[in-house]
């Protein structure tokens, strides 16, 4: 299951993770975000124990959103060792996310 991250726990859960982390920046009102959400849930189950999948609501997390210059949603950032390793902007097929994640494992 994808975990919820926010301005308070982002550093501990994402930047300090010993596994690759996929962070889905989204908003409730965003149609394309609702398309990506179920894909992130599938990936979180398929990669359990190997990677972490997190969701960050841009409306309730202005600090993290500003820090990573999130201007368009959905934006998915891929972190490894506390650093951004890849990025995907917009709703795309599941395979696009899987290819980027596999490169980090």
Phi, psi and omega in degrees: 000137178292140179263155177268129175243155182214186181300331184277324186250000185303310183300314182294316186276327184259302187289332182261007181291142177272001177242160172299147181233132176254121181245119178265110176271122189213177173213150181302322185277358186269114180301308179300330178296323179291338175283323182283329183309307180297329177295318179297322178297315178301313181297321181298323179285317183292331183251017181304131181089342181249334180208161179246136177245128183232152177241137180230112180285114185296333180289329182257002181228064183295330182294308180295318180300318179290318182303322182257015175052047178283110182247334178236142177231149000286143169236132178244122177255141179249120182251142171218129181056038175079006182235151177291124180254337180196171185207145174223124179250132178097166179279121180226166178297156182307320184302327178299319179290319183297317180299315181294319179291317180301328179294341182262350184266000000 
